[in-house]
Amino acid sequence: MINDDTTASKDPIDLSLLPRSARIDTNGRMSIGGRDLEALAVEFGTPLFVYDEAEIRARCREYKDSFRGAVAYASKAFLCTAMAKIIVEEGLDIDVASGGELHVALSAGMPADRIVMHGNNKSLEELRAAMTVGVKHIVVDSHDELDRIGHLVNDESLAPPAVLVRVNPGVDAHTHEYLATGAVDSKFGFALIEGVAANAVERIVRERTAHFTGLHIHIGSQIFVRDGFTAALDRMVALIAQIERSVGVTVDELNVGGGLGVRYTLADDGIDIGAHAALIHEDLGAALATIGARSIPTLATEPGRSIVATAGMTLYRIGTMKTVPGIRTYISVDGGMSDNARPALYGARYEAFLVDRADASRDLTATIAGKHCEQGDLLVRDAQLPSDVAIGDVVCTPCTGAYGYAMASNYNKVPRPAVVFVADGHARVVIRRETPDDLLRLDR
């Protein structure tokens, strides 16, 4: 569940919230991947997204080692060609949720047969593109989508695609309502109630304009409580048994989606990837044995946040400090809701520290504010920082690797930041900083 605890530690930043390469030198300066963060801010400017490439690769390998079936990176968390190339190199599949994400993945060299196509309202053009290149799976979300697929097969002579049926299992994921996607009242998937999901499978098998290969669920994001996964698997195995009886087919794959929670603050517990995978396999085996289904589906997963969140961080430079007597101190930085919409969107919380005094006690409570014309543009409410914080200092918010740049905008016509990958003491720009001229490139 998203942490709403406003009690923050005054101790120096806990390195467990950062990539495993994080080091503090004898002068109190923080480095990631062998690169000093203050030096990166000077070289590449701020705001700046910094990703530890080794951390990304390590998380990919943990998932690949822990799940015996397919692992597809959920590219909505963060995608650029350099990120997609890492996914290719680490042997994971990739899931995309739009024609744009499909285009980036293909441009990066991702084989089409390792791409899973998502979306609750895929256009005819997006489906045509996915079917033309031959993606691994299309995750169908509605009967309207099945109509469009049928048109492309029957009227445009495209080959029937392999599909997974997205099911809404109707479980509580114990997360923020905006992140819960598996409840009964959701825009995603075919419902279990009144046999809606089973009827969708029956239609696919009967019409033969798509090849039914399995089922898909995604109950939500930033999940720390496991009982939602257990309940969802029980319901999905019951659906599998129903499909076997009423449709007469077995289910080859069960994709449990992603959603594993990560630690944004010390109040968050986090979940071990290997332990999570072991329990998911155990839950599936127990449900299959109890219900007596004939199918032995391959278990697949689609992590995004838990691969890139901790690997990334954002550097800002402080420009203004203002104290409202008896109320709070505002520390304003050169970014804000245009590079991290999560605090304004659903109250997400973060830690913060000064990159050149990372070993210092953080005994000043202040709110880190963005530069945008919204009172709600507050990046970290009641952050703990050293009492000698000053204009010109570089402040870091850890764990912004997921849904930071991915949700970035040009609100107030602010150019989007650069993104830098660091590894073994080297830094490379993988997304350049936008310029004022970029803000005009679409104007006519």
Sine and cosine of phi, psi and omega as CSV:
sin_phi,cos_phi,sin_psi,cos_psi,sin_omega,cos_omega
0.00,0.00,0.55,-0.83,0.01,-1.00
-0.89,0.46,0.76,-0.65,-0.04,-1.00
-0.95,0.31,0.80,-0.60,0.10,-0.99
-0.90,-0.45,0.30,0.95,0.04,-1.00
-0.96,0.28,0.84,-0.54,-0.03,-1.00
-1.00,-0.06,0.08,1.00,0.02,-1.00
-1.00,0.01,0.94,-0.34,-0.04,-1.00
-0.94,-0.33,0.45,-0.89,0.00,-1.00
-0.96,0.26,0.63,-0.78,0.08,-1.00
-1.00,-0.01,-0.05,1.00,0.03,-1.00
-0.95,0.32,0.25,-0.97,0.12,-0.99
-0.82,0.57,0.37,-0.93,-0.05,-1.00
-0.82,0.57,0.68,-0.73,0.01,-1.00
-0.99,0.16,0.84,-0.54,-0.07,-1.00
-0.92,0.40,-0.26,0.97,0.01,-1.00
-0.93,0.36,-0.23,0.97,0.05,-1.00
-1.00,0.05,-0.04,1.00,-0.09,-1.00
-0.89,-0.46,0.19,-0.98,0.09,-1.00
-0.83,0.56,0.41,-0.91,-0.07,-1.00
-0.92,0.40,-0.24,0.97,0.04,-1.00
-1.00,0.10,-0.05,1.00,-0.08,-1.00
-0.87,0.49,0.75,-0.66,0.02,-1.00
-0.67,-0.74,0.58,-0.82,0.12,-0.99
-0.90,-0.43,0.86,-0.52,-0.05,-1.00
-0.99,0.14,-0.01,-1.00,-0.08,-1.00
-0.91,0.41,-0.29,0.96,0.05,-1.00
-0.99,-0.10,0.10,1.00,0.05,-1.00
1.00,0.09,0.18,0.98,-0.05,-1.00
-1.00,0.00,0.69,-0.73,-0.04,-1.00
-1.00,-0.02,0.67,-0.74,0.12,-0.99
-0.79,-0.61,0.48,-0.88,0.05,-1.00
-0.75,-0.66,0.74,-0.67,0.02,-1.00
0.85,0.53,0.48,0.88,0.01,-1.00
0.99,0.15,0.15,0.99,0.00,-1.00
-0.87,-0.50,0.75,-0.66,0.03,-1.00
-0.93,0.37,0.78,-0.62,-0.09,-1.00
-0.93,0.36,-0.62,0.79,0.04,-1.00
-0.88,0.47,-0.66,0.75,0.01,-1.00
-0.91,0.42,-0.60,0.80,0.06,-1.00
-0.90,0.44,-0.65,0.76,0.02,-1.00
-0.89,0.46,-0.62,0.78,0.02,-1.00
-0.93,0.36,-0.69,0.72,-0.08,-1.00
-0.94,0.33,-0.66,0.75,-0.14,-0.99
-0.94,-0.35,-0.10,0.99,0.00,-1.00
0.99,0.11,0.16,-0.99,0.03,-1.00
-0.76,-0.65,0.39,-0.92,-0.16,0.99
-0.86,0.50,0.43,-0.90,-0.05,-1.00
-0.56,-0.83,0.79,-0.62,0.16,-0.99
-1.00,0.03,0.78,-0.63,0.03,-1.00
-0.85,-0.52,0.81,-0.59,0.03,-1.00
-0.88,-0.47,0.68,-0.74,0.12,-0.99
-1.00,0.02,0.95,-0.32,-0.07,-1.00
-0.88,0.47,-0.61,0.79,-0.01,-1.00
-0.90,0.44,-0.57,0.82,0.03,-1.00
-0.92,0.39,-0.66,0.75,0.04,-1.00
-0.86,0.51,-0.75,0.66,-0.03,-1.00
-0.90,0.44,-0.62,0.78,0.00,-1.00
-0.90,0.44,-0.66,0.75,0.02,-1.00
-0.92,0.40,-0.63,0.77,0.07,-1.00
-0.85,0.53,-0.69,0.72,-0.05,-1.00
-0.94,0.34,-0.57,0.82,0.06,-1.00
-0.88,0.48,-0.69,0.72,0.02,-1.00
-0.92,0.40,-0.70,0.72,-0.03,-1.00
-0.90,0.45,-0.60,0.80,0.01,-1.00
-0.96,0.27,-0.47,0.88,-0.13,-0.99
-1.00,-0.01,-0.49,0.87,0.00,-1.00
-0.96,-0.28,0.80,-0.60,-0.05,-1.00
-0.98,0.18,-0.26,0.97,0.04,-1.00
-0.99,-0.12,-0.42,-0.91,-0.06,-1.00
-0.98,0.18,0.59,-0.81,0.11,-0.99
-0.86,-0.51,0.85,-0.53,0.02,-1.00
-0.89,-0.45,0.81,-0.58,0.04,-1.00
-0.95,0.32,0.78,-0.62,0.02,-1.00
-0.99,0.17,0.99,-0.13,-0.20,-0.98
-0.93,0.38,-0.27,0.96,0.02,-1.00
-0.87,0.49,-0.41,0.91,-0.01,-1.00
-0.91,0.42,-0.66,0.75,0.09,-1.00
-0.14,-0.99,0.78,-0.62,-0.02,-1.00
-0.59,-0.81,0.74,-0.67,0.25,-0.97
-0.46,-0.89,0.09,-1.00,-0.06,-1.00
-0.90,0.44,-0.60,0.80,0.01,-1.00
-0.91,0.42,-0.62,0.78,0.02,-1.00
-0.92,0.39,-0.70,0.72,0.00,-1.00
-0.89,0.46,-0.59,0.81,0.02,-1.00
-0.91,0.42,-0.58,0.81,0.08,-1.00
-0.89,0.46,-0.69,0.73,0.01,-1.00
-0.88,0.48,-0.66,0.75,0.07,-1.00
-0.86,0.51,-0.76,0.65,-0.07,-1.00
-0.91,0.42,-0.54,0.84,-0.03,-1.00
-1.00,0.09,-0.03,1.00,0.12,-0.99
0.99,0.15,0.27,0.96,0.06,-1.00
-1.00,-0.01,0.40,-0.92,0.23,-0.97
-0.98,0.18,0.03,-1.00,0.04,-1.00
-0.68,-0.74,0.65,-0.76,0.12,-0.99
-0.95,-0.31,0.65,-0.76,-0.03,-1.00
-0.82,-0.57,0.48,-0.88,-0.07,-1.00
-0.83,-0.56,0.27,0.96,0.03,-1.00
-0.29,-0.96,0.22,-0.97,0.09,-1.00
-0.90,0.43,-0.53,0.85,0.03,-1.00
-0.91,0.41,-0.71,0.70,0.04,-1.00
-0.91,0.42,-0.60,0.80,0.07,-1.00
-0.87,0.50,-0.69,0.72,-0.02,-1.00
-0.89,0.46,-0.69,0.72,0.01,-1.00
-0.90,0.43,-0.71,0.70,-0.02,-1.00
-0.87,0.49,-0.71,0.70,0.02,-1.00
-0.91,0.41,-0.63,0.78,0.00,-1.00
-0.91,0.42,-0.47,0.88,0.00,-1.00
-0.99,0.13,-0.06,1.00,0.01,-1.00
0.99,-0.10,0.19,0.98,0.07,-1.00
-0.94,0.35,0.84,-0.54,0.04,-1.00
-0.87,0.49,0.66,-0.75,-0.05,-1.00
-0.85,0.53,-0.56,0.83,-0.05,-1.00
-0.98,0.20,0.18,0.98,0.15,-0.99
-0.87,-0.49,0.34,0.94,-0.01,-1.00
-0.91,-0.40,0.74,-0.67,0.07,-1.00
-0.94,-0.33,0.81,-0.59,-0.10,-1.00
-0.98,-0.18,0.87,-0.49,0.01,-1.00
-0.94,-0.33,0.00,-1.00,0.11,-0.99
0.74,-0.67,0.72,-0.69,-0.02,-1.00
-1.00,0.08,-0.14,0.99,0.02,-1.00
-0.55,-0.83,0.87,0.50,0.01,-1.00
-0.91,0.41,0.76,-0.66,0.02,-1.00
-0.97,0.22,0.23,-0.97,0.07,-1.00
-0.87,0.50,-0.63,0.78,0.00,-1.00
-0.91,0.41,-0.66,0.75,0.02,-1.00
-0.91,0.40,-0.69,0.73,0.04,-1.00
-0.90,0.43,-0.64,0.77,0.03,-1.00
-0.87,0.49,-0.69,0.72,0.01,-1.00
-0.89,0.46,-0.70,0.71,-0.02,-1.00
-0.91,0.42,-0.67,0.75,-0.02,-1.00
-0.96,0.28,-0.54,0.84,0.00,-1.00
-0.91,0.42,-0.66,0.75,0.00,-1.00
-0.99,0.13,-0.32,0.95,0.04,-1.00
0.99,0.12,0.85,0.52,0.02,-1.00
-0.91,0.42,0.32,-0.95,-0.04,-1.00
-0.89,0.47,-0.79,0.62,0.01,-1.00
-0.63,-0.78,0.55,-0.84,0.32,-0.95
-0.95,-0.30,0.81,-0.59,0.02,-1.00
-1.00,0.00,0.98,-0.21,-0.10,-1.00
-0.98,0.19,0.62,-0.78,-0.19,-0.98
-0.85,-0.53,-0.18,0.98,-0.08,-1.00
-0.29,-0.96,0.26,-0.97,0.09,-1.00
-0.94,0.34,-0.51,0.86,0.07,-1.00
-0.87,0.49,-0.63,0.77,0.03,-1.00
-0.92,0.40,-0.64,0.77,0.06,-1.00
-0.89,0.46,-0.58,0.82,0.09,-1.00
-0.87,0.50,-0.70,0.71,-0.04,-1.00
-0.92,0.40,-0.65,0.76,0.05,-1.00
-0.89,0.46,-0.67,0.74,0.04,-1.00
-0.87,0.49,-0.64,0.76,0.05,-1.00
-0.88,0.48,-0.71,0.71,-0.05,-1.00
-0.91,0.42,-0.55,0.83,0.02,-1.00
-0.98,0.21,-0.75,0.66,-0.11,-0.99
-0.98,0.20,-0.62,0.79,-0.11,-0.99
-0.98,-0.19,-0.38,0.92,-0.01,-1.00
-0.90,-0.44,0.06,1.00,0.11,-0.99
0.87,0.50,0.51,0.86,0.12,-0.99
-0.99,0.17,0.47,-0.88,-0.02,-1.00
-0.93,0.37,0.64,-0.77,0.05,-1.00
-0.85,0.53,0.77,-0.64,-0.02,-1.00
-0.99,0.11,0.37,-0.93,0.19,-0.98
-0.98,0.21,0.73,-0.68,-0.07,-1.00
-0.77,-0.64,0.52,-0.85,0.26,-0.97
-0.96,-0.29,0.61,-0.80,0.06,-1.00
-1.00,-0.08,0.87,-0.49,0.04,-1.00
-0.98,0.20,0.79,-0.62,-0.07,-1.00
-0.91,-0.43,0.67,-0.74,0.12,-0.99
-1.00,-0.06,0.97,-0.25,-0.13,-0.99
-0.98,0.21,-0.16,0.99,0.05,-1.00
0.93,0.36,0.72,0.69,0.00,-1.00
-0.86,-0.51,0.37,-0.93,0.04,-1.00
-1.00,0.00,0.87,-0.49,-0.02,-1.00
-1.00,0.03,-0.02,1.00,0.01,-1.00
0.83,0.55,0.79,0.62,0.01,-1.00
-0.62,-0.78,-0.02,-1.00,0.02,-1.00
-0.88,0.48,0.58,-0.81,-0.08,-1.00
-0.85,0.52,-0.50,0.87,0.01,-1.00
-0.96,0.29,-0.31,0.95,-0.03,-1.00
-0.97,-0.22,-0.08,1.00,-0.02,-1.00
-1.00,0.02,0.88,-0.47,-0.07,-1.00
-0.89,-0.46,-0.01,1.00,-0.06,-1.00
-0.93,-0.36,0.15,0.99,0.04,-1.00
-0.97,0.24,0.27,-0.96,-0.04,-1.00
-0.86,0.51,-0.68,0.74,-0.01,-1.00
-1.00,0.03,1.00,0.07,-0.07,-1.00
-0.56,-0.83,0.50,-0.87,0.06,-1.00
-0.98,0.21,-0.16,0.99,-0.11,-0.99
-0.99,-0.14,0.68,-0.73,0.28,-0.96
0.98,0.20,0.18,-0.98,0.07,-1.00
-1.00,0.05,0.74,-0.67,-0.04,-1.00
-0.95,0.30,0.45,-0.89,0.12,-0.99
-0.98,0.22,-0.52,0.86,-0.09,-1.00
-0.90,0.43,0.59,-0.80,0.04,-1.00
0.85,0.53,0.43,0.90,0.11,-0.99
0.94,0.35,0.35,0.94,-0.07,-1.00
-0.88,0.48,-0.73,0.68,-0.04,-1.00
-0.91,0.42,-0.69,0.72,0.01,-1.00
-0.89,0.46,-0.60,0.80,0.04,-1.00
-0.90,0.43,-0.58,0.81,0.04,-1.00
-0.90,0.44,-0.68,0.74,0.04,-1.00
-0.89,0.46,-0.69,0.73,0.00,-1.00
-0.87,0.49,-0.64,0.77,0.01,-1.00
-0.90,0.43,-0.70,0.72,-0.02,-1.00
-0.87,0.49,-0.71,0.70,-0.01,-1.00
-0.91,0.41,-0.63,0.78,-0.04,-1.00
-0.95,0.32,-0.69,0.72,-0.12,-0.99
-0.99,0.16,-0.44,0.90,0.08,-1.00
0.88,0.48,0.40,0.91,0.13,-0.99
-1.00,-0.03,0.03,1.00,0.10,-0.99
-0.47,-0.88,0.42,-0.91,0.02,-1.00
-0.98,-0.18,0.90,-0.43,0.03,-1.00
-0.96,0.28,0.86,-0.51,0.00,-1.00
-0.87,-0.49,-0.23,0.97,0.01,-1.00
0.21,-0.98,-0.19,-0.98,-0.08,-1.00
-0.86,-0.52,0.43,-0.90,-0.03,-1.00
-0.69,-0.73,0.65,-0.76,0.15,-0.99
-0.71,-0.71,0.40,-0.91,0.17,-0.98
-0.48,-0.88,0.96,-0.29,-0.18,-0.98
-1.00,0.07,-0.20,0.98,0.01,-1.00
0.48,-0.88,-0.13,-0.99,-0.04,-1.00
-0.77,-0.64,0.36,-0.93,-0.01,-1.00
0.83,0.56,0.82,0.58,-0.06,-1.00
-0.98,-0.19,0.77,-0.63,0.05,-1.00
-0.92,-0.40,-0.37,0.93,-0.06,-1.00
-0.99,-0.15,0.84,-0.54,-0.18,-0.98
-0.98,0.19,-0.29,0.96,-0.17,-0.99
-0.90,0.43,-0.37,0.93,0.08,-1.00
-0.90,0.43,-0.64,0.77,0.04,-1.00
-0.91,0.41,-0.68,0.73,-0.02,-1.00
-0.88,0.48,-0.72,0.69,0.01,-1.00
-0.89,0.45,-0.65,0.76,-0.01,-1.00
-0.90,0.45,-0.68,0.74,0.00,-1.00
-0.91,0.42,-0.64,0.77,0.05,-1.00
-0.86,0.52,-0.70,0.72,-0.04,-1.00
-0.94,0.33,-0.57,0.82,0.00,-1.00
-0.94,0.33,-0.61,0.79,0.04,-1.00
-0.92,0.38,-0.60,0.80,0.09,-1.00
-0.88,0.47,-0.63,0.78,0.06,-1.00
-0.91,0.41,-0.65,0.76,0.03,-1.00
-0.85,0.52,-0.71,0.71,0.01,-1.00
-0.89,0.45,-0.62,0.78,0.04,-1.00
-0.90,0.43,-0.67,0.74,0.02,-1.00
-0.90,0.44,-0.65,0.76,0.04,-1.00
-0.86,0.51,-0.66,0.75,-0.04,-1.00
-0.96,0.27,-0.75,0.66,-0.19,-0.98
-1.00,0.03,-0.49,0.87,-0.05,-1.00
-0.97,-0.24,-0.46,0.89,0.04,-1.00
0.99,0.11,0.40,0.92,0.04,-1.00
-0.79,-0.61,0.37,-0.93,0.10,-1.00
-0.99,-0.13,0.21,-0.98,-0.05,-1.00
-0.93,-0.37,0.88,-0.47,-0.09,-1.00
-1.00,0.09,-0.48,0.88,-0.07,-1.00
-0.66,-0.75,0.63,-0.78,0.14,-0.99
-0.81,-0.59,0.93,-0.37,-0.01,-1.00
-0.99,-0.13,0.87,-0.49,-0.07,-1.00
-1.00,-0.05,0.18,0.98,0.03,-1.00
0.92,0.38,-0.40,-0.92,0.01,-1.00
-0.82,-0.57,-0.72,-0.69,0.11,-0.99
0.97,-0.22,0.01,1.00,-0.04,-1.00
-0.87,0.49,0.73,-0.68,-0.04,-1.00
-0.96,0.29,0.45,-0.89,0.06,-1.00
-0.81,-0.58,0.26,-0.97,-0.05,-1.00
-1.00,-0.02,0.95,-0.31,0.12,-0.99
-1.00,0.02,-0.55,0.84,0.02,-1.00
-0.71,-0.70,0.15,-0.99,0.01,-1.00
-0.91,0.41,-0.34,0.94,0.02,-1.00
-0.97,0.25,-0.26,0.96,0.01,-1.00
-1.00,0.07,0.65,-0.76,-0.05,-1.00
-0.99,0.12,-0.67,0.74,-0.11,-0.99
0.97,0.25,0.29,-0.96,-0.01,-1.00
-0.72,-0.69,0.70,-0.72,0.04,-1.00
-0.96,0.29,0.77,-0.64,-0.08,-1.00
-0.88,0.47,-0.73,0.68,-0.02,-1.00
-0.89,0.46,-0.68,0.73,0.01,-1.00
-0.91,0.42,-0.64,0.77,0.04,-1.00
-0.88,0.48,-0.72,0.69,-0.01,-1.00
-0.89,0.47,-0.67,0.74,-0.01,-1.00
-0.88,0.48,-0.67,0.74,-0.01,-1.00
-0.94,0.33,-0.58,0.81,0.05,-1.00
-0.89,0.46,-0.72,0.69,0.03,-1.00
-0.89,0.46,-0.64,0.77,0.01,-1.00
-0.90,0.44,-0.70,0.71,0.01,-1.00
-0.88,0.47,-0.68,0.73,0.00,-1.00
-0.90,0.43,-0.72,0.70,0.01,-1.00
-0.87,0.50,-0.67,0.74,0.00,-1.00
-0.91,0.41,-0.66,0.75,-0.01,-1.00
-0.92,0.40,-0.68,0.73,0.02,-1.00
-0.88,0.48,-0.65,0.76,-0.01,-1.00
-0.93,0.36,-0.64,0.77,-0.05,-1.00
-0.94,0.35,-0.70,0.71,-0.08,-1.00
-0.99,0.11,-0.44,0.90,0.07,-1.00
0.99,0.15,0.55,0.84,0.05,-1.00
-0.95,0.31,0.53,-0.85,0.04,-1.00
-0.98,0.21,-0.54,0.84,-0.05,-1.00
-0.89,0.45,0.57,-0.82,0.17,-0.99
-0.81,-0.58,0.98,0.20,-0.13,-0.99
-0.94,0.34,0.58,-0.82,0.18,-0.98
-0.93,0.36,0.71,-0.71,-0.02,-1.00
-1.00,-0.04,0.83,-0.56,0.00,-1.00
-0.86,-0.52,0.33,-0.94,-0.01,-1.00
-0.57,-0.82,0.33,-0.94,-0.06,-1.00
-0.68,-0.73,0.96,0.27,0.00,-1.00
-0.98,0.20,0.57,-0.82,0.10,-1.00
-0.74,-0.67,-0.93,0.37,-0.02,-1.00
-0.81,0.59,-0.70,0.72,-0.10,-1.00
-0.96,0.28,-0.12,0.99,0.11,-0.99
-1.00,-0.05,-0.65,0.76,-0.16,-0.99
-0.93,-0.38,-0.28,0.96,-0.13,-0.99
-0.86,0.52,-0.84,0.55,-0.06,-1.00
-0.93,0.36,-0.42,0.91,0.00,-1.00
-0.93,0.37,-0.36,0.93,-0.10,-1.00
-0.92,-0.39,0.44,-0.90,0.06,-1.00
-0.50,-0.86,0.29,-0.96,0.00,-1.00
-0.86,-0.52,0.72,-0.69,0.05,-1.00
-0.97,-0.26,0.74,-0.67,0.06,-1.00
-0.79,-0.61,0.41,-0.91,0.13,-0.99
-0.94,-0.33,0.70,-0.71,-0.04,-1.00
-0.98,0.21,0.75,-0.66,-0.02,-1.00
-0.89,-0.45,-0.49,0.87,-0.07,-1.00
-0.59,-0.81,0.62,-0.78,0.10,-0.99
-0.77,-0.64,0.75,-0.67,-0.03,-1.00
-0.61,-0.79,0.76,-0.65,0.06,-1.00
-0.95,-0.31,0.81,-0.59,0.14,-0.99
-1.00,-0.08,0.95,-0.32,-0.14,-0.99
-0.79,0.61,0.79,-0.62,0.04,-1.00
0.97,0.25,0.00,1.00,-0.04,-1.00
-0.90,-0.43,-0.96,0.29,0.00,-1.00
-0.20,-0.98,0.24,-0.97,0.14,-0.99
-0.97,-0.26,0.78,-0.63,0.07,-1.00
-0.98,-0.20,0.76,-0.65,0.11,-0.99
-0.90,-0.44,0.93,-0.36,-0.10,-1.00
-0.99,-0.12,0.68,-0.73,-0.05,-1.00
-0.88,-0.47,0.07,-1.00,-0.13,-0.99
-1.00,0.02,0.26,0.97,0.11,-0.99
-0.75,-0.67,-0.50,-0.86,0.03,-1.00
0.47,-0.88,-0.62,-0.78,-0.12,-0.99
-0.92,0.40,-0.24,0.97,0.07,-1.00
-0.97,0.22,-0.32,0.95,0.08,-1.00
-0.91,-0.42,-0.18,0.98,0.12,-0.99
-0.50,-0.86,1.00,-0.08,-0.04,-1.00
-0.99,0.13,-0.21,0.98,-0.16,-0.99
-0.87,0.49,-0.68,0.73,0.01,-1.00
-0.88,0.47,-0.66,0.75,0.01,-1.00
-0.96,0.28,-0.51,0.86,-0.09,-1.00
-0.97,0.25,-0.75,0.67,-0.02,-1.00
-0.55,-0.84,0.56,0.83,0.17,-0.99
0.93,0.36,0.44,0.90,0.01,-1.00
-0.88,0.47,0.58,-0.82,-0.05,-1.00
-0.90,-0.44,0.49,-0.87,-0.02,-1.00
-0.66,-0.75,0.29,-0.96,0.23,-0.97
-1.00,-0.05,0.14,-0.99,0.05,-1.00
-0.44,-0.90,0.46,-0.89,0.06,-1.00
-0.39,-0.92,0.31,-0.95,0.07,-1.00
-1.00,0.00,0.78,-0.63,-0.17,-0.98
-0.94,0.33,-0.39,0.92,0.01,-1.00
-0.99,-0.15,0.03,1.00,0.06,-1.00
-0.63,-0.78,0.75,0.66,-0.09,-1.00
-0.93,0.36,-0.29,0.96,0.01,-1.00
-1.00,-0.08,0.07,1.00,-0.07,-1.00
-0.99,0.11,0.50,-0.86,0.13,-0.99
-0.90,0.43,0.58,-0.81,-0.04,-1.00
-0.93,-0.37,0.98,0.17,-0.13,-0.99
-0.98,-0.19,0.11,0.99,0.09,-1.00
-0.97,-0.24,0.80,-0.60,0.09,-1.00
-1.00,-0.09,0.87,-0.50,-0.02,-1.00
-0.55,-0.83,0.36,-0.93,0.03,-1.00
-0.97,-0.23,0.83,-0.56,0.03,-1.00
-1.00,0.10,0.89,-0.46,-0.09,-1.00
-0.94,-0.34,0.52,-0.85,0.10,-0.99
-1.00,0.09,0.03,-1.00,-0.09,-1.00
-0.99,-0.13,0.09,1.00,-0.10,-0.99
-1.00,0.08,0.35,-0.94,-0.09,-1.00
-0.99,0.15,0.84,0.54,0.06,-1.00
-0.58,-0.82,0.78,-0.63,0.08,-1.00
-0.89,0.45,-0.44,0.90,0.01,-1.00
-0.98,0.22,-0.02,1.00,0.01,-1.00
-0.99,0.16,0.96,0.28,-0.01,-1.00
-0.85,-0.52,0.93,-0.38,-0.09,-1.00
-0.96,0.27,-0.70,0.71,0.00,-1.00
-0.66,-0.75,0.95,-0.30,0.09,-1.00
-0.97,0.26,0.68,-0.74,0.07,-1.00
0.78,0.63,0.76,0.65,0.09,-1.00
-0.95,0.31,0.46,-0.89,0.09,-1.00
-0.97,-0.22,0.84,-0.55,-0.01,-1.00
-0.69,-0.72,0.34,-0.94,0.07,-1.00
-0.87,0.50,0.55,-0.83,-0.07,-1.00
-0.92,0.38,-0.32,0.95,0.01,-1.00
-1.00,-0.07,0.30,0.96,0.03,-1.00
-0.82,0.58,0.63,-0.78,-0.11,-0.99
-0.59,-0.81,0.32,-0.95,0.10,-1.00
-0.84,0.54,0.70,-0.71,-0.03,-1.00
0.99,-0.15,-0.29,0.96,0.05,-1.00
-0.92,0.40,0.49,-0.87,0.09,-1.00
-0.99,-0.17,0.85,-0.53,0.02,-1.00
-0.95,-0.32,0.60,-0.80,-0.02,-1.00
-0.89,-0.45,0.72,-0.70,0.21,-0.98
-0.95,-0.31,0.92,-0.39,-0.01,-1.00
-0.95,0.30,0.23,-0.97,0.16,-0.99
0.88,0.47,0.71,0.71,0.06,-1.00
-0.93,-0.36,0.31,0.95,-0.06,-1.00
-0.95,0.32,-0.35,0.94,0.02,-1.00
-0.93,-0.36,0.74,-0.67,0.09,-1.00
0.88,0.47,0.40,0.92,0.17,-0.98
-1.00,-0.05,-0.98,0.18,0.05,-1.00
-0.88,0.48,-0.55,0.84,-0.03,-1.00
-0.86,0.51,-0.52,0.85,0.00,-1.00
-0.98,-0.22,0.14,0.99,-0.09,-1.00
-0.89,0.45,0.51,-0.86,-0.03,-1.00
-0.68,-0.73,0.02,-1.00,0.08,-1.00
-0.94,-0.33,0.54,0.84,0.02,-1.00
-0.82,0.58,0.65,-0.76,-0.13,-0.99
0.88,0.48,0.32,0.95,-0.03,-1.00
0.82,0.57,0.67,0.74,0.10,-1.00
-1.00,-0.01,0.82,-0.57,0.03,-1.00
-0.89,0.46,0.59,-0.81,0.02,-1.00
-0.95,0.30,0.52,-0.86,-0.08,-1.00
-0.94,0.35,0.20,-0.98,0.17,-0.98
-0.99,0.16,0.35,-0.94,0.10,-0.99
-0.84,-0.55,0.78,-0.63,-0.04,-1.00
-0.86,-0.51,0.73,-0.68,0.16,-0.99
-0.98,-0.18,0.71,-0.71,0.06,-1.00
-0.88,-0.47,0.59,-0.81,0.03,-1.00
-0.30,-0.95,0.78,-0.63,0.09,-1.00
0.80,0.60,0.65,0.76,0.06,-1.00
0.99,0.12,0.03,1.00,0.00,-1.00
-0.92,-0.38,0.51,-0.86,0.04,-1.00
-0.80,-0.60,0.64,-0.77,0.05,-1.00
-0.66,-0.75,0.64,-0.77,0.06,-1.00
-0.98,0.18,0.85,-0.52,0.02,-1.00
-0.97,-0.24,-0.37,0.93,0.18,-0.98
-0.69,-0.73,0.86,-0.50,-0.05,-1.00
-0.96,0.26,0.38,-0.92,0.08,-1.00
-0.92,0.38,0.68,-0.73,0.08,-1.00
-0.94,0.35,0.47,-0.88,0.04,-1.00
-0.93,-0.36,0.25,-0.97,0.09,-1.00
-0.83,0.56,-0.57,0.82,0.03,-1.00
-0.91,0.42,-0.51,0.86,0.06,-1.00
-0.88,0.48,-0.50,0.87,-0.01,-1.00
-0.93,0.37,-0.25,0.97,-0.02,-1.00
-0.96,-0.27,-0.07,1.00,-0.22,-0.98
-0.92,0.39,-0.37,0.93,0.02,-1.00
-0.99,-0.12,-0.14,0.99,-0.04,-1.00
-0.94,0.34,0.57,-0.82,0.06,-1.00
-0.74,-0.68,0.00,0.00,0.00,0.00
